[in-house]
Amino acid sequence: MSQSQLLRLFISEQLSAAAEEIFAAEDEEEAGRSKKDINKTEVACLIREFDVLLGEPTIPGKAATGLDRGRFRSILHNIFGMTDDMIMDGDCFHVYDLNGDNYISREEMFHMLKNSLIRQPTEEDPDEGIKDLVEITLKKMDHDHDGRLSFADFEMAVKEENLLLEAFGTCLPDTAGTEKFEQHVFQDQLDQW
């Protein structure tokens, strides 16, 4: 899945959830909102930010032109702090495909997961736990059972369980970047109104 597809998926999921929240909670008291609830004003802020990013207002009933690659990269860098060119140029699958052969092999998984477990000095083979983790990952994600992950395997696994998108490491904005974006969109724009 490309980054633009991931962004579209994320935005569509967020807007769908936002619309459901708005309609479900429209008559509820504002004080009873949880942190995950979103209201009409916040949706208006998101739409306004989208217009700012596009550089033109969206017209209801007309398709938006979208962001060019340079502007998208700038947003990822400036708002979400994503600076690694490898991440900026490709989707998560290609970030994890270390040798560029369009597969994530056992060796690549091992390399990416080797620092994810705390090694005990008393272990005879400290890499055994990581090898087990690789095998568990393959059982969960390798749908064609060829001992490596193709893009199709990865995509199917992520669609079944979206947390697997970052199974081998970070490829999406961190919490600080997300909070910075939310602060900018919701608080700063509300202050301007």
Rosetta silent file (secondary structure, phi, psi, omega in degrees, C-alpha in Angstrom):
SEQUENCE: MSQSQLLRLFISEQLSAAAEEIFAAEDEEEAGRSKKDINKTEVACLIREFDVLLGEPTIPGKAATGLDRGRFRSILHNIFGMTDDMIMDGDCFHVYDLNGDNYISREEMFHMLKNSLIRQPTEEDPDEGIKDLVEITLKKMDHDHDGRLSFADFEMAVKEENLLLEAFGTCLPDTAGTEKFEQHVFQDQLDQW
SCORE:     score description
SCORE:     0.000 S_00000001
   1 L     0.000  126.165 -178.846    0.000    0.000    0.000 S_00000001
   2 L   -72.920  165.226 -179.865    1.555    3.344   -1.028 S_00000001
   3 H   -64.110  -36.244  178.636    1.781    6.246    1.393 S_00000001
   4 H   -66.269  -37.346  176.309   -0.914    8.139   -0.482 S_00000001
   5 H   -66.938  -40.147  177.593   -3.191    5.086   -0.196 S_00000001
   6 H   -62.831  -42.682  179.335   -2.323    4.805    3.510 S_00000001
   7 H   -64.015  -44.619  177.732   -3.048    8.502    3.999 S_00000001
   8 H   -60.739  -43.301  178.938   -6.357    8.198    2.129 S_00000001
   9 H   -61.270  -46.149 -179.785   -7.265    5.113    4.197 S_00000001
  10 H   -61.737  -47.777 -178.478   -6.354    6.903    7.427 S_00000001
  11 H   -64.689  -43.407 -178.989   -8.264   10.070    6.482 S_00000001
  12 H   -65.628  -38.692  176.656  -11.324    8.154    5.277 S_00000001
  13 H   -64.067  -42.669 -179.091  -11.362    6.057    8.468 S_00000001
  14 H   -65.863  -43.797 -179.581  -10.997    9.189   10.590 S_00000001
  15 H   -68.915  -37.266  176.322  -13.701   11.077    8.703 S_00000001
  16 H   -62.783  -46.539  178.352  -16.055    8.070    8.786 S_00000001
  17 H   -63.360  -39.142  179.441  -15.510    7.715   12.508 S_00000001
  18 H   -63.650  -43.955  179.546  -15.915   11.471   12.919 S_00000001
  19 H   -62.512  -43.183  177.818  -19.209   11.481   11.036 S_00000001
  20 H   -60.743  -43.690  179.722  -20.528    8.601   13.129 S_00000001
  21 H   -62.648  -42.203 -178.256  -19.476   10.403   16.314 S_00000001
  22 H   -62.289  -49.962 -177.280  -21.096   13.640   15.203 S_00000001
  23 H   -68.525  -35.791 -178.555  -24.423   12.064   14.359 S_00000001
  24 H   -74.080  -34.863 -173.148  -24.426    9.799   17.425 S_00000001
  25 H  -107.378   10.276 -173.953  -23.386   12.499   19.890 S_00000001
  26 L   -55.630  -39.277 -177.037  -25.039   15.553   18.330 S_00000001
  27 L   -93.194   -1.983 -177.904  -27.574   15.957   21.139 S_00000001
  28 L   -78.372  159.984  176.760  -25.232   14.987   24.000 S_00000001
  29 L   -68.176  140.823  178.433  -23.737   17.475   26.442 S_00000001
  30 H   -61.695  -35.368 -177.432  -20.291   18.821   25.476 S_00000001
  31 H   -65.676  -22.928 -177.491  -18.970   18.149   29.009 S_00000001
  32 H   -87.801    9.657 -177.919  -19.599   14.414   28.627 S_00000001
  33 L   -75.365  143.427  172.564  -17.185   14.037   25.695 S_00000001
  34 L   -92.487  173.475 -178.174  -14.273   11.645   25.859 S_00000001
  35 L   -63.313  -27.757 -176.559  -10.860   12.402   24.336 S_00000001
  36 L   -88.541  -11.365  179.065  -11.691   10.360   21.208 S_00000001
  37 L   -69.993  150.610  178.946  -15.008   12.074   20.478 S_00000001
  38 L  -133.339  143.559 -177.916  -15.035   14.614   17.682 S_00000001
  39 L  -116.017 -179.999 -177.589  -17.576   17.367   17.064 S_00000001
  40 H   -60.163  -38.788 -179.004  -18.736   19.466   14.106 S_00000001
  41 H   -62.710  -41.707 -179.990  -16.265   22.224   14.875 S_00000001
  42 H   -67.052  -38.472  175.771  -13.342   19.788   14.769 S_00000001
  43 H   -63.540  -41.848  177.316  -14.538   18.373   11.440 S_00000001
  44 H   -60.987  -39.228  177.204  -14.789   21.936   10.127 S_00000001
  45 H   -62.846  -42.412  178.593  -11.204   22.511   11.324 S_00000001
  46 H   -62.649  -42.485  179.053  -10.022   19.386    9.457 S_00000001
  47 H   -65.228  -41.260  178.806  -11.736   20.528    6.272 S_00000001
  48 H   -63.366  -42.244  178.265  -10.258   24.004    6.667 S_00000001
  49 H   -64.125  -39.224  176.735   -6.766   22.524    7.168 S_00000001
  50 H   -60.350  -43.827  177.436   -7.234   20.368    4.063 S_00000001
  51 H   -60.854  -41.762  178.914   -8.137   23.513    2.106 S_00000001
  52 H   -62.776  -44.397  179.953   -5.017   25.249    3.468 S_00000001
  53 H   -63.445  -36.997  178.153   -2.851   22.290    2.463 S_00000001
  54 H   -74.476  -27.221 -176.634   -4.341   22.285   -1.029 S_00000001
  55 L    84.145    9.660  179.120   -3.999   26.040   -1.310 S_00000001
  56 L  -155.843  149.795  178.780   -7.591   26.346   -2.508 S_00000001
  57 L   -72.889  144.635  175.214  -11.024   25.804   -0.996 S_00000001
  58 L   -79.209  146.236 -179.752  -12.797   22.564   -1.779 S_00000001
  59 L  -109.566  123.015 -179.656  -16.068   22.902   -3.622 S_00000001
  60 L   -54.711  133.607  178.903  -18.879   20.573   -2.536 S_00000001
  61 L    87.534   -6.848  179.102  -19.665   18.060   -5.284 S_00000001
  62 L  -116.649  135.900 -179.434  -16.342   18.633   -7.074 S_00000001
  63 L   -65.339  138.226  176.192  -13.311   16.371   -6.614 S_00000001
  64 L   -74.348  149.079 -176.971  -10.361   17.996   -4.861 S_00000001
  65 L   -71.543  -29.895  179.778   -7.155   18.244   -6.895 S_00000001
  66 L    92.784  179.060 -178.047   -5.002   16.666   -4.172 S_00000001
  67 L  -102.177  140.699  173.622   -1.453   17.279   -3.012 S_00000001
  68 L   -79.450  165.757 -174.551    1.600   16.966   -5.205 S_00000001
  69 H   -57.822  -43.036 -179.207    4.470   14.755   -4.028 S_00000001
  70 H   -62.996  -43.805  179.324    6.665   17.656   -2.911 S_00000001
  71 H   -65.784  -40.713  178.446    3.932   19.229   -0.798 S_00000001
  72 H   -61.779  -44.429  177.974    3.072   15.841    0.712 S_00000001
  73 H   -62.217  -39.934  178.865    6.736   15.248    1.630 S_00000001
  74 H   -62.245  -41.905  178.183    6.901   18.726    3.146 S_00000001
  75 H   -63.277  -46.683  179.301    3.850   17.988    5.316 S_00000001
  76 H   -59.075  -40.691 -178.766    5.327   14.684    6.460 S_00000001
  77 H   -73.608  -51.745 -172.791    8.592   16.400    7.346 S_00000001
  78 H   -75.967  -36.813 -176.339    7.336   19.648    8.892 S_00000001
  79 L   -93.173  -41.846 -173.948    4.230   18.455   10.708 S_00000001
  80 L  -104.294   -1.482  175.842    4.989   14.830   11.520 S_00000001
  81 L    69.457   22.232  179.744    8.782   14.964   11.775 S_00000001
  82 L   -87.010  113.094 -174.033    9.352   12.209    9.223 S_00000001
  83 L  -116.580  -17.175 -177.026   12.817   12.826    7.789 S_00000001
  84 L   -69.475  119.816 -176.866   14.122    9.479    6.567 S_00000001
  85 H   -58.739  -33.368  179.916   14.178    9.555    2.742 S_00000001
  86 H   -62.678  -40.867  179.252   13.469    5.860    2.587 S_00000001
  87 H   -72.085  -39.662 -177.369   10.218    6.342    4.486 S_00000001
  88 H   -66.224  -31.857 -174.402    9.325    9.470    2.537 S_00000001
  89 H   -89.228  -11.931 -175.743    9.813    7.761   -0.823 S_00000001
  90 L  -145.519  178.932  177.933    7.907    4.554   -0.253 S_00000001
  91 L   -88.901  176.502 -175.954    5.262    2.764    1.672 S_00000001
  92 H   -58.495  -40.596 -179.700    5.833    0.711    4.812 S_00000001
  93 H   -56.255  -47.480 -177.220    6.359   -2.531    2.899 S_00000001
  94 H   -71.814  -23.383  173.264    9.228   -1.061    0.898 S_00000001
  95 H   -65.323  -39.586 -177.953   10.747    0.431    4.043 S_00000001
  96 H   -81.380  -21.029  178.175   10.943   -3.100    5.453 S_00000001
  97 L   -79.707   83.357 -169.644   12.181   -4.665    2.196 S_00000001
  98 L   -64.653  -34.074 -177.597   15.796   -3.870    3.036 S_00000001
  99 L   -98.464    1.536  174.359   17.411   -5.413   -0.055 S_00000001
 100 L    72.286   22.223 -178.895   14.782   -4.188   -2.539 S_00000001
 101 L   -93.519    9.995 -179.861   13.818   -7.618   -3.899 S_00000001
 102 L    68.907   21.977  173.507   10.068   -7.041   -3.263 S_00000001
 103 E  -140.584  148.653  171.205   10.012   -9.579   -0.437 S_00000001
 104 E  -103.578  109.247 -175.635   10.609   -9.344    3.293 S_00000001
 105 L   -86.323  169.977  174.936   12.763  -12.374    4.072 S_00000001
 106 H   -55.764  -42.916 -177.906   13.418  -14.134    7.380 S_00000001
 107 H   -63.848  -41.475  178.050   16.841  -12.477    7.473 S_00000001
 108 H   -65.582  -42.456  176.940   15.355   -9.010    6.974 S_00000001
 109 H   -59.838  -46.027 -179.837   12.766   -9.672    9.697 S_00000001
 110 H   -57.671  -46.538 -179.033   15.503  -10.887   12.033 S_00000001
 111 H   -60.256  -41.962 -177.595   17.555   -7.755   11.357 S_00000001
 112 H   -75.793  -28.366 -176.269   14.598   -5.438   12.042 S_00000001
 113 H   -95.855   -7.045 -171.794   13.399   -7.323   15.143 S_00000001
 114 L   -61.248  -24.322  179.221   16.786   -8.050   16.764 S_00000001
 115 L  -100.389   10.572 -176.908   16.560   -5.054   19.097 S_00000001
 116 L   -88.355  -14.689  178.912   12.930   -5.620   20.056 S_00000001
 117 L  -115.095  146.620  175.819   13.619   -8.158   22.824 S_00000001
 118 L   -82.846  125.328 -178.436   15.715   -7.726   25.949 S_00000001
 119 L   -89.995  135.262  177.845   18.495  -10.293   25.926 S_00000001
 120 L   -92.883  136.473 -178.063   19.377  -12.060   29.131 S_00000001
 121 L   -65.936  -19.089 -177.819   23.116  -12.654   29.766 S_00000001
 122 L   -86.370   -6.457 -178.649   22.387  -16.201   30.946 S_00000001
 123 L   -68.800  137.708  176.220   20.826  -17.283   27.640 S_00000001
 124 L   -69.805  -48.147  177.970   22.778  -19.894   25.676 S_00000001
 125 L  -122.245   96.019 -176.353   21.542  -18.565   22.323 S_00000001
 126 L   -63.913  -18.695 -179.904   20.364  -14.959   22.737 S_00000001
 127 L   -85.241   -7.167 -177.307   19.046  -14.929   19.163 S_00000001
 128 H   -60.254  -41.792  179.157   16.647  -17.827   19.777 S_00000001
 129 H   -62.997  -37.788  179.179   13.852  -15.522   21.013 S_00000001
 130 H   -70.422  -39.529  176.612   14.159  -13.347   17.914 S_00000001
 131 H   -60.835  -40.815  177.271   14.083  -16.424   15.652 S_00000001
 132 H   -63.561  -41.029  178.301   10.879  -17.490   17.441 S_00000001
 133 H   -62.566  -39.605  176.792    9.428  -14.009   16.930 S_00000001
 134 H   -62.965  -43.949  179.809   10.217  -14.220   13.198 S_00000001
 135 H   -64.094  -40.961  177.361    8.465  -17.605   12.983 S_00000001
 136 H   -62.548  -42.823  179.304    5.399  -16.260   14.813 S_00000001
 137 H   -61.933  -44.264  178.981    5.337  -13.280   12.457 S_00000001
 138 H   -63.202  -40.458  178.599    5.533  -15.531    9.403 S_00000001
 139 H   -61.047  -36.651 -178.013    2.681  -17.709   10.708 S_00000001
 140 H   -78.895  -35.468 -169.054    0.554  -14.593   11.111 S_00000001
 141 H  -111.370  -22.448 -175.085    1.471  -12.756    7.910 S_00000001
 142 L   -84.671   87.534 -174.500    2.740  -15.257    5.296 S_00000001
 143 L   -72.924  -28.153  179.946   -0.534  -16.142    3.571 S_00000001
 144 L   -94.919    2.182  173.573    1.013  -18.030    0.643 S_00000001
 145 L    54.915   42.950  177.481    3.335  -20.023    2.968 S_00000001
 146 L  -103.033    6.775  176.636    6.502  -19.482    0.946 S_00000001
 147 L    82.327   10.566  176.966    8.631  -18.467    3.938 S_00000001
 148 L  -153.780  161.823 -178.103    8.810  -14.778    3.044 S_00000001
 149 E  -101.083  121.973  171.003    6.412  -11.852    2.832 S_00000001
 150 E   -89.468  172.279  176.113    5.347  -10.510   -0.532 S_00000001
 151 H   -60.196  -39.883  179.694    3.491   -7.235   -0.842 S_00000001
 152 H   -61.715  -42.565  176.629    0.248   -9.226   -1.225 S_00000001
 153 H   -60.292  -48.112 -177.318    0.956  -11.111    2.035 S_00000001
 154 H   -61.718  -47.387 -178.708    1.763   -7.872    3.837 S_00000001
 155 H   -61.868  -44.008 -179.599   -1.296   -6.055    2.503 S_00000001
 156 H   -63.744  -43.208  179.840   -3.655   -8.920    3.397 S_00000001
 157 H   -64.120  -41.558 -179.641   -2.226   -9.197    6.920 S_00000001
 158 H   -67.387  -37.300  177.753   -2.495   -5.429    7.490 S_00000001
 159 H   -66.424  -33.787  177.535   -6.091   -5.394    6.255 S_00000001
 160 H   -73.769  -38.606 -178.622   -6.902   -8.185    8.713 S_00000001
 161 L  -144.718  100.760 -172.484   -5.039   -6.495   11.593 S_00000001
 162 H   -64.837  -18.622  177.963   -3.964   -2.893   10.988 S_00000001
 163 H   -66.811  -19.139  178.995   -1.476   -2.930   13.884 S_00000001
 164 H   -72.256   -9.674  178.726    0.743   -5.180   11.739 S_00000001
 165 H   -55.016  -37.711  179.952    1.497   -2.173    9.518 S_00000001
 166 H  -110.981   37.849 -178.540    4.393   -1.342   11.835 S_00000001
 167 L   -61.477  -30.798 -175.183    5.278   -4.937   12.746 S_00000001
 168 L  -109.133    6.577  179.364    8.957   -4.432   11.933 S_00000001
 169 L   143.006  177.918 -175.789    9.414   -0.851   13.098 S_00000001
 170 L   -74.757  132.375  172.167    8.117    2.658   12.744 S_00000001
 171 L  -140.626    4.654  178.072    6.925    3.857    9.351 S_00000001
 172 L  -122.690  165.380  179.700    4.164    6.256   10.437 S_00000001
 173 L   -57.836  145.397  177.846    4.259    9.523   12.402 S_00000001
 174 L   -79.726  174.261 -177.200    4.949    9.205   16.113 S_00000001
 175 H   -60.386  -40.298 -179.345    2.592   10.367   18.851 S_00000001
 176 H   -62.052  -42.405  178.319    4.384   13.701   19.282 S_00000001
 177 H   -65.455  -39.846  178.549    3.962   14.535   15.597 S_00000001
 178 H   -65.000  -43.216  179.304    0.322   13.523   15.669 S_00000001
 179 H   -65.902  -37.206  176.921   -0.328   15.638   18.767 S_00000001
 180 H   -61.713  -42.704  178.240    1.465   18.600   17.158 S_00000001
 181 H   -64.089  -46.000  179.331   -0.821   18.248   14.125 S_00000001
 182 H   -61.453  -41.335  177.854   -3.943   18.009   16.294 S_00000001
 183 H   -59.985  -46.240 -179.300   -2.834   21.088   18.266 S_00000001
 184 H   -63.109  -47.764 -174.555   -2.298   22.994   15.036 S_00000001
 185 H   -72.849  -47.867 -172.555   -5.559   21.948   13.420 S_00000001
 186 H   -85.848  -54.443 -174.873   -7.914   22.042   16.370 S_00000001
 187 H   -74.891  -50.505 -176.434   -6.624   24.575   18.892 S_00000001
 188 H   -62.748  -40.739  179.276   -4.811   27.045   16.658 S_00000001
 189 H   -69.968  -37.139  177.278   -7.618   27.183   14.098 S_00000001
 190 H   -64.065  -37.151  178.087  -10.267   27.547   16.807 S_00000001
 191 H   -63.642  -31.674 -179.706   -8.262   30.445   18.250 S_00000001
 192 H   -73.791  -27.547 -177.891   -8.344   32.107   14.796 S_00000001
 193 L   -76.422    0.000    0.000  -12.138   31.831   14.584 S_00000001
